């Protein structure tokens, strides 16, 4: 099951606070920037939701700026679908391996630090694969069920996840920007 973890403040000075946000077992760091109300991973052109799922990685996500709402699905959980929000200076969201997840940022965007815990089997290819819900009937059914039977605020968030993708696609089509740089990952872990 996912967890929301607290961290410790260890020093306070005028207008400055120091926090220990260490995840002891972490052996990988990712800094993920969302420009505006971004969705990660994006929907397909047909608006099917897509997800990440890491078979060999635990995520430990801390928002440094802005807020982000996560959609978590794990069929091993008693309640398989959860919507979890993290905000700057809030708790760390721990997502266990084998959990389908996607996120949407606030309209102003967000910056999130992931202190991942990767096994020796983890590679960028195996851990950052995108799963199309249209190709996984069980995911499709659960999303459709949540949209029709969830709480009103959950249904609104689910709808926003689709609408943001449509708006973003429309903006990129009408106002193409300079392509973002592609980064070459030569290693999948960093020693702590």
Secondary structure by P-SEA (a helix, b strand, c coil): cbbbbbbbbccccccbbbbccccccccbbbbbbbccccccccccccccbbbbbbccbbbbbbbccbbbbbbbbbccccccbbbbbbcccbbbbbbccccccccccccccbbbbbbbbbccccccccccbbbbccccaaaaaaaaaaaccccaaaaaaaaaaaaaaaaaaaaaaaccccccbbbbbccccccc
